[in-house]
Amino acid sequence: MRYRIAFGLLAGLLLAAGAAVMAQSDPTPTPTSGAARVTPAVIVPTPTPTPEDARLAVCTGPTLDGFVPHIVRPGETLADLLRGVPNVSVSQLAALNCVDDPAALPVGAVVWVPAPPPPDSVPAPEPAAARIVRLTVSQREVPNQSPVTFSWEADGEQAFFYPCPGDPALPCDRPLTATPVPLVHSVTEAGGFQYAGPARFRLEVLSGDTVVTEDVTLTVVCSQQPLGRFNGFTACPSDPPAAVFAAWQPFEGGVMMWFFDTKEIWVMTNADHRVTVYPDTYVEGMADPALAAPTGLFTPVRGFGRVWEALGGPESALGWALAPETGFDSARQAASRRSFTTYIKGPGDTVYAVTQIPQLDIGLWAQVDG
């Protein structure tokens, strides 16, 4: 019995050894029928999320419906991008795009601007060689609040019409957001030019690899005459100067002004260029200051006299009056729709710029003309 068990174990070992030798002698493995092919998993990278930014709560241009991105070209201003958009100001567009200084626009930056309206559909003629037959404008000198009409006729496959920097020496590249216009068309800009000066537009026509362009330049003048002066472009006011009757009196150390509509007296001192506004409490029959002025100088009377005396009379920053008070037709005009500065017409050609900050009791003035 023991011999049978030993013989069986020996036969099993010999069979296993033979199978191992056969496997080593055949280097080509036999494929397994029906075996599944394994495909490596594809890992899609996930972009790093951008951090939250509180500026988007105020600078909402990138999120507004109807606004499209625009890459700023050399020489371009925010006013160039708002031509024909009467309901958005330069200051508002700057705020919507977090532009710190509307007068310093970074070249190459992307700003979001109101999208131009789609052009009227006109049947396109058969493609032809690029050629501009005519480009006309309804008027060469246009008030900034008045409409102006451009008309053109061209041959080619495609046309574009867009604004350029006013300076003809500066390049004018077609904006990335420009949309094609009909080859024969008229378009009316509804006004809304915000600055006086040159305004240039370009018609560009393409056919195959051929591109032809023609420019037309307008001279924009202000519909409402501005009282003040501006560095750089002349900003056109949205409203005419508001007429008001006033009184004015010069002093050794400044000026006093009274306005009929508000019944207020403005004290403008030379030493610190401060403006302080007082109510006019004078009532007919009240006594005037009894101080006698030196020869050639004057003691103010009525409402001016009461405020002057309360401030210290000749010992105040105003000192003595240099002439009697004068009544005249004054006017006021805001420097812009959002500015803290107001231009005020004085006697003759005199114009004052007065800057007042609400709630801060800050008032500063400067004489800019006269």
C-alpha positions as CSV (number, residue, x, y, z in Angstrom):
1,M,0.0,0.0,0.0
2,R,2.8,2.4,0.9
3,Y,4.5,1.6,-2.5
4,R,1.3,2.6,-4.4
5,I,1.0,6.0,-2.7
6,A,4.7,6.7,-3.3
7,F,4.3,5.8,-7.0
8,G,1.3,8.0,-7.4
9,L,3.1,11.0,-5.9
10,L,6.1,10.4,-8.1
11,A,3.9,10.3,-11.3
12,G,2.2,13.6,-10.4
13,L,5.6,15.3,-9.9
14,L,6.8,14.1,-13.2
15,L,3.7,15.3,-15.1
16,A,4.0,18.8,-13.5
17,A,7.7,19.0,-14.4
18,G,6.9,18.1,-18.0
19,A,4.3,20.8,-18.3
20,A,6.8,23.4,-17.1
21,V,9.4,22.4,-19.6
22,M,6.9,22.6,-22.4
23,A,5.9,26.1,-21.4
24,Q,9.5,27.3,-21.4
25,S,10.2,25.8,-24.8
26,D,7.3,27.7,-26.5
27,P,7.9,31.5,-26.2
28,T,4.6,32.5,-27.9
29,P,1.7,32.5,-25.4
30,T,-1.6,31.1,-26.6
31,P,-4.3,33.9,-26.6
32,T,-7.3,33.2,-24.5
33,S,-10.4,33.1,-26.5
34,G,-12.9,35.9,-25.7
35,A,-10.4,37.9,-23.4
36,A,-11.5,41.6,-22.9
37,R,-9.0,44.4,-24.1
38,V,-8.2,46.8,-21.2
39,T,-8.3,50.6,-22.2
40,P,-6.4,53.1,-19.9
41,A,-8.7,55.6,-18.2
42,V,-8.5,59.2,-19.7
43,I,-8.0,61.9,-17.0
44,V,-9.4,65.3,-18.0
45,P,-7.6,68.1,-16.1
46,T,-9.9,70.5,-14.1
47,P,-9.1,74.2,-14.5
48,T,-8.1,75.9,-11.3
49,P,-11.1,78.0,-10.1
50,T,-10.6,81.7,-10.1
51,P,-10.9,83.4,-6.6
52,E,-13.9,85.4,-5.8
53,D,-13.5,89.1,-6.5
54,A,-15.6,91.8,-4.9
55,R,-15.0,94.2,-7.8
56,L,-17.6,92.3,-9.9
57,A,-20.3,93.6,-7.6
58,V,-19.6,97.1,-8.9
59,C,-17.7,96.6,-12.2
60,T,-20.6,94.6,-13.8
61,G,-19.7,95.3,-17.5
62,P,-18.6,91.7,-18.2
63,T,-22.0,90.4,-16.9
64,L,-24.4,92.8,-18.6
65,D,-26.7,91.6,-21.3
66,G,-26.1,93.4,-24.6
67,F,-22.4,94.2,-23.7
68,V,-19.6,92.6,-25.7
69,P,-15.8,92.5,-25.2
70,H,-13.6,95.0,-27.1
71,I,-9.8,95.1,-27.2
72,V,-8.6,98.7,-26.8
73,R,-6.6,99.9,-29.9
74,P,-3.8,102.6,-29.7
75,G,-5.2,106.1,-29.6
76,E,-8.7,104.9,-28.7
77,T,-10.8,106.5,-25.9
78,L,-13.9,105.4,-24.1
79,A,-15.7,108.2,-25.9
80,D,-14.8,106.6,-29.2
81,L,-16.5,103.4,-28.1
82,L,-19.7,105.2,-27.0
83,R,-20.5,107.1,-30.3
84,G,-24.1,106.6,-31.0
85,V,-24.8,105.3,-27.5
86,P,-26.7,108.2,-25.8
87,N,-27.7,106.5,-22.6
88,V,-24.2,105.5,-21.3
89,S,-21.6,108.1,-20.2
90,V,-17.8,107.8,-20.3
91,S,-17.8,107.8,-16.5
92,Q,-20.4,105.0,-16.3
93,L,-18.5,102.9,-18.9
94,A,-15.3,103.4,-16.9
95,A,-17.0,102.3,-13.7
96,L,-18.6,99.3,-15.3
97,N,-15.1,98.1,-16.4
98,C,-13.1,99.1,-13.3
99,V,-11.2,101.7,-15.4
100,D,-9.5,103.9,-12.7
101,D,-9.0,106.9,-15.0
102,P,-11.2,107.3,-18.1
103,A,-8.6,109.6,-19.6
104,A,-5.9,106.9,-19.4
105,L,-7.2,103.8,-21.2
106,P,-4.8,100.8,-21.2
107,V,-4.0,99.7,-24.8
108,G,-4.7,96.0,-25.3
109,A,-7.0,95.8,-22.3
110,V,-10.4,94.2,-22.8
111,V,-13.5,96.4,-21.9
112,W,-17.1,95.5,-22.3
113,V,-19.1,97.9,-24.4
114,P,-22.7,98.1,-25.6
115,A,-23.1,95.9,-28.7
116,P,-23.9,97.7,-31.9
117,P,-27.4,97.2,-33.3
118,P,-27.6,94.7,-36.1
119,P,-27.7,96.5,-39.5
120,D,-30.9,96.5,-41.6
121,S,-30.9,93.6,-44.1
122,V,-30.4,94.6,-47.7
123,P,-30.1,92.0,-50.5
124,A,-26.4,91.8,-51.3
125,P,-25.3,92.2,-54.9
126,E,-23.2,89.7,-56.7
127,P,-19.6,89.6,-55.4
128,A,-17.3,92.0,-57.3
129,A,-13.9,93.6,-57.0
130,A,-13.6,95.7,-53.8
131,R,-14.5,99.3,-54.7
132,I,-16.0,102.2,-52.8
133,V,-18.2,104.1,-55.1
134,R,-19.2,106.8,-52.7
135,L,-19.1,107.7,-49.0
136,T,-21.0,110.8,-47.9
137,V,-22.1,112.4,-44.6
138,S,-25.1,114.6,-44.1
139,Q,-23.0,117.4,-42.5
140,R,-19.4,117.9,-41.8
141,E,-19.9,120.1,-38.7
142,V,-22.4,118.5,-36.3
143,P,-23.6,119.6,-32.8
144,N,-22.8,116.8,-30.4
145,Q,-26.5,116.2,-29.6
146,S,-27.7,116.2,-33.2
147,P,-28.0,113.1,-35.5
148,V,-25.8,112.7,-38.5
149,T,-26.3,110.3,-41.4
150,F,-23.7,108.3,-43.3
151,S,-24.4,106.8,-46.7
152,W,-22.3,104.7,-48.9
153,E,-22.2,102.5,-52.0
154,A,-19.6,99.9,-52.6
155,D,-18.7,96.8,-54.6
156,G,-17.2,93.7,-53.1
157,E,-18.0,90.7,-50.9
158,Q,-18.2,92.3,-47.4
159,A,-18.2,95.7,-45.8
160,F,-17.6,97.1,-42.3
161,F,-18.2,100.6,-40.9
162,Y,-16.7,101.6,-37.6
163,P,-15.3,104.6,-35.6
164,C,-11.6,105.5,-35.6
165,P,-9.4,107.7,-33.3
166,G,-9.9,111.3,-34.3
167,D,-6.2,111.9,-35.0
168,P,-5.6,110.9,-38.7
169,A,-2.0,110.1,-37.8
170,L,-3.1,107.2,-35.5
171,P,-3.8,103.8,-36.9
172,C,-7.4,102.5,-37.3
173,D,-7.8,98.8,-37.1
174,R,-11.2,97.2,-37.4
175,P,-12.6,96.2,-34.0
176,L,-13.0,92.5,-33.3
177,T,-16.6,93.2,-32.5
178,A,-17.4,95.0,-35.8
179,T,-20.3,93.4,-37.7
180,P,-20.7,93.4,-41.5
181,V,-22.9,96.1,-43.0
182,P,-24.7,96.1,-46.4
183,L,-22.6,97.3,-49.4
184,V,-25.3,99.9,-50.2
185,H,-26.6,101.4,-47.0
186,S,-27.3,104.5,-44.9
187,V,-26.9,104.7,-41.1
188,T,-27.9,107.5,-38.7
189,E,-25.9,108.1,-35.6
190,A,-28.3,109.5,-33.0
191,G,-25.8,112.0,-31.7
192,G,-24.3,111.4,-28.2
193,F,-20.8,112.6,-29.1
194,Q,-19.4,113.5,-25.7
195,Y,-16.5,115.7,-26.8
196,A,-16.0,118.5,-29.2
197,G,-13.4,118.1,-31.9
198,P,-12.7,115.7,-34.8
199,A,-14.7,112.4,-35.1
200,R,-13.4,109.9,-37.7
201,F,-15.2,106.9,-39.3
202,R,-14.0,104.3,-41.7
203,L,-15.7,102.2,-44.4
204,E,-13.8,99.0,-45.2
205,V,-14.7,96.8,-48.2
206,L,-13.3,93.3,-48.8
207,S,-13.3,91.0,-51.9
208,G,-11.1,88.0,-51.7
209,D,-7.7,89.2,-50.5
210,T,-8.3,92.8,-51.6
211,V,-9.2,95.4,-48.9
212,V,-10.0,99.0,-49.6
213,T,-10.8,101.7,-47.1
214,E,-12.0,105.3,-47.0
215,D,-12.3,107.6,-44.0
216,V,-14.7,110.5,-43.3
217,T,-14.0,113.0,-40.6
218,L,-16.6,115.3,-38.8
219,T,-16.0,118.3,-36.7
220,V,-18.1,118.0,-33.5
221,V,-19.2,121.2,-31.8
222,C,-21.0,121.4,-28.5
223,S,-24.8,121.7,-28.7
224,Q,-24.7,123.5,-25.3
225,Q,-21.9,126.1,-24.9
226,P,-19.7,125.1,-21.9
227,L,-18.9,127.7,-19.3
228,G,-15.6,126.2,-18.2
229,R,-12.5,125.0,-19.9
230,F,-11.0,121.5,-20.1
231,N,-7.6,120.0,-20.5
232,G,-7.4,117.6,-23.5
233,F,-10.8,117.2,-25.1
234,T,-13.6,119.7,-24.6
235,A,-16.4,117.9,-22.7
236,C,-19.8,118.9,-24.1
237,P,-22.3,119.6,-21.3
238,S,-25.7,117.8,-21.5
239,D,-27.6,121.0,-20.4
240,P,-27.2,124.7,-21.1
241,P,-26.1,127.0,-18.4
242,A,-28.9,127.7,-15.9
243,A,-29.5,131.4,-15.8
244,V,-29.9,133.0,-12.3
245,F,-29.8,136.6,-11.0
246,A,-26.9,137.2,-8.6
247,A,-25.0,139.8,-6.7
248,W,-21.2,140.0,-6.4
249,Q,-18.8,142.0,-4.4
250,P,-14.9,141.9,-4.3
251,F,-12.9,142.1,-1.1
252,E,-9.3,142.5,-0.2
253,G,-9.2,138.8,0.7
254,G,-11.8,137.2,-1.6
255,V,-15.3,137.5,-3.1
256,M,-18.9,137.3,-1.8
257,M,-21.8,136.2,-4.1
258,W,-25.5,136.0,-3.6
259,F,-28.0,134.0,-5.6
260,F,-31.6,134.9,-6.1
261,D,-32.9,131.3,-6.5
262,T,-31.4,129.9,-3.3
263,K,-31.2,133.0,-1.2
264,E,-27.7,132.0,-0.2
265,I,-24.5,134.0,0.3
266,W,-21.2,132.4,-0.9
267,V,-18.0,133.5,0.8
268,M,-14.9,132.7,-1.3
269,T,-11.6,133.5,0.4
270,N,-8.3,133.9,-1.4
271,A,-5.9,132.6,1.2
272,D,-7.3,129.0,1.3
273,H,-9.5,129.0,-1.8
274,R,-12.4,127.9,0.5
275,V,-16.1,128.3,-0.3
276,T,-18.5,128.6,2.6
277,V,-22.2,129.0,2.0
278,Y,-24.5,130.9,4.5
279,P,-28.2,131.6,4.4
280,D,-29.2,135.2,3.7
281,T,-31.0,136.3,6.8
282,Y,-31.3,140.0,5.9
283,V,-34.7,141.5,6.2
284,E,-35.5,145.0,4.9
285,G,-35.1,147.6,7.7
286,M,-32.2,145.8,9.4
287,A,-29.2,148.0,10.3
288,D,-26.1,147.8,8.2
289,P,-22.6,147.5,9.8
290,A,-21.6,150.8,11.4
291,L,-17.9,150.5,10.7
292,A,-16.5,153.2,8.4
293,A,-14.1,151.9,5.7
294,P,-10.8,153.6,5.0
295,T,-10.6,155.8,1.9
296,G,-10.9,153.9,-1.3
297,L,-12.4,150.9,0.4
298,F,-16.1,150.0,1.3
299,T,-18.2,148.6,4.1
300,P,-20.6,145.9,2.8
301,V,-24.3,146.4,3.5
302,R,-27.5,144.4,3.6
303,G,-27.0,140.6,3.5
304,F,-23.3,140.8,2.7
305,G,-22.8,143.2,5.6
306,R,-24.5,140.9,8.1
307,V,-22.4,137.9,7.1
308,W,-19.2,139.9,6.9
309,E,-19.8,141.4,10.3
310,A,-20.5,138.0,11.9
311,L,-17.2,136.7,10.4
312,G,-15.2,139.5,12.1
313,G,-15.6,142.4,9.7
314,P,-12.3,143.9,8.5
315,E,-10.4,141.4,10.8
316,S,-11.8,138.4,8.9
317,A,-10.1,136.7,6.0
318,L,-12.2,138.9,3.6
319,G,-11.0,142.3,4.9
320,W,-12.6,145.4,3.5
321,A,-14.6,145.5,0.3
322,L,-12.9,146.9,-2.8
323,A,-16.1,148.0,-4.5
324,P,-19.8,148.2,-3.9
325,E,-21.9,145.1,-4.6
326,T,-23.1,144.6,-8.2
327,G,-26.2,142.8,-9.4
328,F,-25.8,140.8,-12.7
329,D,-27.1,137.9,-14.7
330,S,-25.2,134.8,-13.6
331,A,-25.4,131.2,-14.7
332,R,-24.4,127.8,-13.4
333,Q,-23.4,124.6,-15.2
334,A,-22.1,121.3,-14.0
335,A,-18.7,120.3,-15.3
336,S,-20.2,116.9,-16.2
337,R,-23.2,114.7,-15.2
338,R,-21.4,113.2,-12.2
339,S,-18.8,115.9,-11.3
340,F,-18.6,117.6,-7.9
341,T,-17.5,120.8,-9.8
342,T,-19.8,123.5,-11.0
343,Y,-18.9,126.4,-13.3
344,I,-20.4,129.7,-12.2
345,K,-20.5,132.9,-14.3
346,G,-19.3,136.1,-12.5
347,P,-19.6,139.7,-13.8
348,G,-18.3,140.2,-17.3
349,D,-16.1,137.4,-18.5
350,T,-15.4,136.0,-15.0
351,V,-16.0,132.3,-14.5
352,Y,-15.4,130.4,-11.2
353,A,-15.0,126.6,-10.8
354,V,-16.5,125.6,-7.5
355,T,-16.1,122.1,-6.1
356,Q,-18.3,121.0,-3.3
357,I,-18.2,117.6,-1.6
358,P,-21.6,116.7,0.0
359,Q,-21.7,115.8,3.7
360,L,-18.0,116.6,4.1
361,D,-18.4,120.4,4.4
362,I,-15.6,120.8,1.8
363,G,-15.9,123.6,-0.7
364,L,-13.1,124.9,-2.9
365,W,-13.0,127.5,-5.7
366,A,-10.8,128.8,-8.4
367,Q,-11.2,131.5,-11.0
368,V,-10.7,130.0,-14.5
369,D,-11.6,132.9,-16.7
370,G,-11.9,136.7,-16.6
